[in-house]
Amino acid sequence: MILIRGGRIIDPASGRDSVADILIDEDRIAQIGDRLRAGDAQVVDATGSIVSPGFIDLHCHLREPGQELSETIETGTAAAAAGGFTAVCCMPNTQPVNDNASVTRSIVERAANCRVRVWPIGAASMGSKGDGLAEIAAMKDAGIVAVSDDGRPVATARLMRQVMEYANALGLPVIDHCEDGSLAAGGAMREGPTSIRLGLPGIPGASESICVGRDVEVAKLSGGRLHIAHLSTRASLEHVREAKNNGLDVTCEVTPHHFTLIDEDVVYDSNYKMNPPLASDDDRDALLEGLADGTVDAIATDHAPHHAASKDVEFEKAPFGITGFETALALGLAELVHSNRISLMRFVGLFTTGPARILKMERKIAEGQPADLTLFSLEHRWTFQVKDSASKSRNSPFDGREFHGAPMATVVGGRVVWQRNVARAARQ
């Protein structure tokens, strides 16, 4: 048994915001109340900390199978636990691609003894090549929670319609990486004054919004569930906002790096190279507005580890992507909560009930519910040192950044799978 003592419970599902103890028996919440008796339970002192439902990351890359030099399921989930995540959804662009039940089962089996829950996302098309449907029904039976050809968009509107209709019959959302390849081809960063100044080939923002517009129209045609991955531009957000206003089942996520950094922050450092690329200040303002007004449904990391040798090349030749598990919560607190852009309740919802709703799951703190909890501090000051990351990769633009607020402990299935060593952090 575990007793979480004296934490401030923030639960968006019930609207609860109060200080209380939580008693956990095996993998469930047994009791919530004041001054609960500890008995022989392990006591976790949560005084001064927020206790929230377990964070869910809708979008990450664990690289296994096939790219274990950059990450493994074990190291990726260790980094996720250190970031406060209790469940992560891993994208299918592995080697081989997760486009059949055999690969799905392999991921589920490898993740069974890891620190956090791993919910695989299956490919929408065979090999994510856009030539025909993947084995979606068989993958669902094996454990996928959504389908996506992430890393590239679903190839055509016709295929997207087929995928949406088929996935909808199975109760699965379709997640799309929106990008018009004919506009984006060869680009390395967002097209604009900074790309011209740096002499780097640009990717216009329209390459994303054109594809988002297409997908919204297909969602209207098919009646399917559409989720837009790592949305980054104002025009894309307007498509989603209009779709919601028209009653379509369309949702979206944004990443911490897209609401924190802009294209003007890019330097000749491949840790600033990501896809979609960092956008304009106006685009970032739009994302912040969408996070505040409810248009954005979730914050996702798009954790994309790459081994050092692949990133330590010319900017144009480096792969897209940065790590994100361990900085997501702190970046969100800095840009959203401490800046008073959104309430703490709304912030927690973007990591919990928002992602859960997209997956048609429940996420709340209540007696009888699974004991998946995230404990975090609004005040703890620390510095992110990428050399100390639990991930195998080090490709982050936030190395050395000082933060105000941090994950403090992660509880999954009634077990404390990670806890911050405050004494060690204070010495850094």
C-alpha positions in Angstrom: 0.0 0.0 0.0 1.0 3.6 -0.6 -0.2 6.7 1.1 0.3 10.0 -0.8 0.1 12.5 2.0 -1.0 16.1 1.8 -1.0 16.8 -1.9 -3.2 19.4 -3.7 -5.4 17.2 -5.9 -6.2 18.8 -9.2 -8.7 16.6 -11.1 -10.3 18.1 -14.3 -12.7 15.3 -14.7 -14.5 16.2 -11.4 -13.3 19.8 -11.1 -11.8 18.9 -7.7 -9.1 21.3 -6.3 -8.4 20.4 -2.7 -5.7 19.1 -0.3 -6.2 15.5 0.7 -4.5 12.2 1.2 -4.7 9.3 -1.3 -4.4 5.7 -0.2 -3.5 3.2 -2.9 -4.1 -0.5 -2.4 -2.3 -2.6 -5.1 -3.1 -0.9 -8.4 -6.2 1.0 -7.4 -7.1 4.2 -5.5 -8.7 2.8 -2.3 -9.5 5.9 -0.4 -9.3 9.7 -0.6 -9.7 11.8 2.5 -8.1 13.9 5.3 -5.5 12.5 7.7 -5.8 8.9 6.4 -4.1 6.3 8.6 -0.8 5.1 7.0 -0.5 1.8 8.8 2.3 -0.2 7.1 1.8 1.8 3.9 4.8 3.4 2.1 4.3 7.2 2.7 5.0 9.7 -0.1 5.0 13.2 1.3 3.2 15.4 -1.3 3.1 18.5 0.8 3.4 21.5 -1.5 3.0 19.4 -4.6 0.1 19.0 -7.1 -1.3 15.5 -7.4 -3.0 15.0 -10.8 -4.3 12.1 -12.9 -1.4 10.4 -14.7 -0.1 12.4 -17.7 -0.7 10.8 -21.1 1.6 11.6 -24.1 -0.3 11.1 -27.3 2.7 11.3 -29.5 6.2 9.9 -29.1 8.9 7.8 -30.8 10.4 5.0 -28.8 12.5 3.8 -31.9 12.2 0.1 -31.1 12.2 -2.1 -33.1 15.0 -1.3 -35.4 16.5 2.0 -34.2 17.8 1.1 -30.8 20.9 3.1 -31.2 18.7 6.2 -30.6 16.2 4.8 -28.1 14.7 1.7 -26.7 11.3 1.1 -25.1 13.1 0.7 -21.8 15.1 4.0 -22.0 12.3 5.9 -23.6 9.8 4.9 -20.9 12.4 5.7 -18.2 12.6 9.3 -19.6 8.8 9.5 -19.8 8.5 8.5 -16.1 11.1 11.2 -15.3 8.8 13.7 -17.2 5.8 12.7 -15.2 4.1 10.6 -17.9 2.3 7.5 -16.8 1.3 6.4 -20.4 2.8 7.1 -23.8 1.5 6.4 -27.3 4.4 5.4 -29.6 4.2 6.1 -33.3 4.6 3.3 -35.9 7.6 4.6 -37.9 9.9 1.9 -36.6 11.9 -0.6 -38.6 9.9 -2.6 -39.5 6.9 -0.3 -39.5 4.2 -1.2 -37.0 1.7 -2.1 -39.7 0.8 -5.6 -38.6 -0.2 -7.5 -35.4 3.1 -9.2 -35.1 5.0 -5.9 -34.6 2.3 -4.6 -32.3 2.4 -7.6 -30.1 6.2 -7.4 -29.9 6.0 -3.7 -28.7 3.3 -4.6 -26.2 5.4 -7.5 -24.8 8.6 -5.5 -24.6 6.8 -2.7 -22.8 5.1 -5.0 -20.3 7.8 -4.6 -17.6 8.7 -1.0 -18.3 8.0 1.9 -16.0 5.1 3.5 -17.8 2.2 2.2 -19.9 2.9 2.0 -23.6 0.0 2.2 -26.0 1.1 1.6 -29.6 -0.2 3.5 -32.6 -0.5 1.4 -35.8 0.3 2.5 -39.3 -2.6 3.6 -41.4 -1.1 2.1 -44.6 1.2 -0.8 -45.3 4.7 0.3 -44.5 3.3 3.8 -44.2 3.8 4.0 -48.0 0.2 5.1 -48.9 -0.4 2.1 -51.2 -3.2 0.4 -49.2 -4.6 -0.2 -45.8 -2.5 -1.7 -43.1 -3.8 -4.6 -41.0 -5.8 -2.3 -38.7 -8.3 -4.7 -37.3 -5.6 -7.2 -36.4 -3.5 -4.5 -34.8 -6.4 -3.3 -32.7 -6.8 -6.8 -31.3 -3.1 -6.8 -30.6 -3.3 -3.4 -28.7 -3.1 -0.3 -30.9 -5.1 2.7 -29.7 -5.1 4.8 -33.0 -3.7 4.7 -36.5 -1.2 7.1 -38.2 1.4 7.2 -40.9 3.3 9.7 -38.7 6.5 10.9 -40.2 4.5 11.5 -43.4 0.9 12.3 -44.1 -1.7 9.8 -45.2 -0.9 9.9 -48.9 -4.1 10.9 -50.6 -7.6 12.1 -49.8 -9.0 8.8 -51.2 -6.8 6.7 -48.9 -7.6 9.0 -46.0 -11.3 8.4 -46.5 -10.8 4.7 -46.6 -8.7 4.8 -43.4 -11.2 7.0 -41.6 -14.2 4.9 -42.5 -12.4 1.6 -41.6 -10.9 3.0 -38.3 -14.2 4.6 -37.3 -15.9 1.2 -37.6 -13.3 -0.1 -35.2 -13.6 2.8 -32.8 -10.1 4.2 -33.5 -9.1 7.8 -34.2 -6.9 8.7 -37.2 -3.9 10.8 -36.3 -2.3 12.7 -39.2 1.1 14.3 -39.7 -0.1 17.1 -42.0 2.3 18.1 -44.6 2.1 18.7 -48.4 5.2 17.0 -49.6 5.3 18.9 -52.9 5.7 22.2 -50.9 7.9 20.9 -48.1 10.3 18.8 -50.1 13.9 19.7 -49.4 13.1 22.2 -46.7 15.0 22.4 -43.4 13.2 25.1 -41.4 10.1 27.4 -41.7 10.2 29.6 -44.8 10.6 33.3 -44.0 13.0 36.1 -43.2 15.1 33.9 -40.9 15.5 31.0 -43.4 16.6 33.6 -46.0 19.1 35.2 -43.5 20.5 31.8 -42.6 20.6 30.5 -46.2 18.5 27.4 -45.3 15.8 26.0 -47.5 12.4 26.9 -46.2 9.1 25.0 -45.7 6.1 27.2 -46.0 3.5 27.1 -43.3 0.9 26.4 -46.0 2.4 22.9 -46.5 0.8 22.1 -43.1 -2.5 24.0 -43.3 -3.3 22.8 -46.8 -3.2 19.2 -45.6 -5.2 20.0 -42.4 -7.9 21.5 -44.7 -7.9 18.4 -46.8 -8.2 16.2 -43.7 -11.1 18.2 -42.2 -13.0 17.9 -45.5 -12.5 14.2 -45.5 -13.6 13.9 -41.9 -16.8 15.7 -42.9 -17.3 13.3 -45.8 -16.5 10.1 -43.8 -17.8 11.0 -40.4 -14.5 9.7 -38.9 -12.5 10.8 -35.9 -9.6 13.0 -37.0 -6.7 14.1 -34.7 -4.1 16.6 -36.1 -0.6 15.9 -34.8 1.8 18.6 -33.7 -0.2 21.5 -35.1 2.0 24.5 -35.6 0.4 27.3 -37.6 -2.5 29.8 -37.2 -4.1 28.7 -40.5 -4.1 25.1 -39.3 -5.7 26.1 -36.0 -8.4 28.0 -37.8 -9.3 24.8 -39.8 -9.6 22.9 -36.6 -11.6 25.7 -34.9 -14.1 25.8 -37.8 -14.4 22.0 -37.8 -15.3 22.0 -34.1 -17.8 24.8 -34.6 -19.4 22.6 -37.3 -19.7 19.7 -35.0 -17.0 17.5 -36.5 -15.0 15.0 -34.4 -11.8 16.8 -35.0 -9.1 17.4 -32.4 -5.5 18.6 -32.3 -2.4 18.6 -30.2 0.5 21.1 -29.9 4.0 20.5 -28.6 5.9 22.5 -25.9 8.6 23.4 -28.4 6.1 25.0 -30.8 4.5 27.2 -28.1 7.9 28.1 -26.6 10.3 28.7 -29.5 9.9 30.4 -32.9 11.8 30.4 -36.2 13.8 33.4 -35.1 15.4 31.2 -32.4 16.9 28.9 -35.0 20.7 28.8 -35.2 23.1 26.5 -37.0 22.4 23.8 -34.5 20.4 20.7 -35.6 18.8 20.5 -32.2 16.5 23.3 -33.5 15.5 21.2 -36.5 12.1 19.6 -36.2 9.1 18.8 -38.3 6.9 20.7 -38.4 9.6 23.4 -38.1 9.5 26.2 -35.6 7.0 28.8 -36.9 6.5 32.5 -36.7 5.8 34.6 -33.6 2.2 35.1 -34.9 1.8 31.3 -35.2 3.0 30.8 -31.7 0.6 33.4 -30.5 -2.2 31.5 -32.2 -1.2 28.3 -30.5 -1.2 30.0 -27.1 -4.7 31.4 -27.9 -5.9 27.9 -28.9 -4.5 26.4 -25.7 -6.4 29.1 -23.7 -9.8 29.0 -25.5 -10.1 25.2 -25.8 -9.5 24.7 -29.5 -6.3 22.7 -28.6 -7.2 19.4 -27.0 -3.9 18.2 -25.7 -0.2 18.8 -25.2 2.0 16.1 -26.7 5.8 15.9 -26.7 6.6 14.4 -30.1 9.7 13.0 -28.3 12.0 12.1 -31.2 15.4 10.9 -30.1 18.3 10.7 -32.5 21.8 9.4 -31.7 24.6 12.0 -31.7 26.3 10.9 -34.9 23.1 11.5 -37.0 22.5 14.9 -35.5 26.1 16.1 -35.6 26.1 17.0 -39.3 25.2 20.0 -41.4 21.8 21.4 -40.5 20.2 20.5 -43.9 21.4 16.9 -43.6 20.4 16.2 -40.0 17.1 14.4 -39.2 14.1 16.2 -37.9 13.2 15.9 -34.2 14.1 16.6 -30.6 13.7 14.8 -27.3 10.8 16.1 -25.2 9.6 13.9 -22.3 11.6 15.5 -19.5 11.1 19.2 -20.3 7.4 19.1 -21.4 5.8 19.8 -18.0 8.3 22.5 -17.0 8.0 24.3 -20.4 4.2 24.2 -20.1 4.3 25.7 -16.6 6.6 28.5 -17.8 4.7 29.5 -20.9 1.1 28.8 -19.8 0.7 28.7 -16.0 3.3 31.1 -14.6 2.4 33.5 -17.3 -1.2 33.4 -16.3 -2.3 32.4 -19.8 -4.4 29.4 -18.6 -5.6 28.0 -15.3 -3.8 25.2 -13.5 -7.0 23.1 -14.0 -6.9 23.7 -17.7 -3.2 22.9 -17.8 -3.6 19.6 -16.1 -6.5 18.7 -18.4 -4.2 19.2 -21.5 -2.0 16.4 -20.2 -4.8 14.1 -18.8 -8.5 14.4 -19.7 -7.7 15.9 -23.1 -5.6 13.0 -24.4 -7.9 10.5 -22.7 -11.0 11.9 -24.4 -9.3 11.7 -27.8 -8.7 8.0 -27.1 -12.2 7.5 -25.6 -10.7 6.7 -22.2 -11.4 7.9 -18.7 -8.8 9.8 -16.6 -9.8 10.9 -13.1 -8.8 10.6 -9.4 -11.5 8.7 -7.6 -11.9 5.6 -5.4 -11.7 2.4 -7.4 -9.8 4.1 -10.3 -6.4 2.9 -11.5 -3.6 4.4 -9.4 -1.8 6.3 -12.2 -0.8 9.7 -10.8 1.6 12.5 -11.6 3.0 14.6 -8.8 4.6 17.9 -9.7 5.8 21.2 -8.1 4.9 24.7 -9.2 7.9 26.1 -7.3 10.9 23.7 -7.5 13.8 25.3 -9.4 16.1 23.1 -11.4 18.3 23.0 -14.5 17.8 20.6 -17.3 21.1 18.9 -18.0 20.8 16.8 -21.1 23.8 14.6 -20.1 21.7 13.4 -17.2 18.7 12.4 -19.3 17.3 8.9 -19.0 16.9 8.9 -22.8 19.7 7.4 -24.9 19.7 10.5 -27.0 20.7 14.1 -26.2 19.1 16.1 -29.0 17.4 18.9 -27.1 17.6 22.7 -27.6 16.8 23.1 -23.9 20.1 21.8 -22.5 21.1 24.1 -19.6 17.8 25.8 -19.3 16.7 26.8 -15.8 13.1 25.9 -14.9 10.6 27.0 -12.2 8.4 23.9 -11.6 9.1 20.2 -12.1 7.8 16.7 -12.0 8.3 15.3 -8.5 7.1 11.7 -8.7 5.3 9.3 -11.1 3.0 6.5 -9.9 1.9 3.8 -12.4 -0.4 1.0 -11.4 0.1 1.7 -7.7 3.9 1.7 -7.9 6.2 4.7 -7.5 8.2 4.3 -10.8 10.2 7.5 -10.5 10.8 10.1 -7.8 12.9 13.3 -8.0 16.1 13.3 -5.9 15.6 16.8 -4.5 18.9 16.7 -2.6 20.8 15.9 -5.7 18.9 18.5 -7.7 19.8 21.1 -5.2 23.5 20.5 -5.6 23.4 20.9 -9.4 
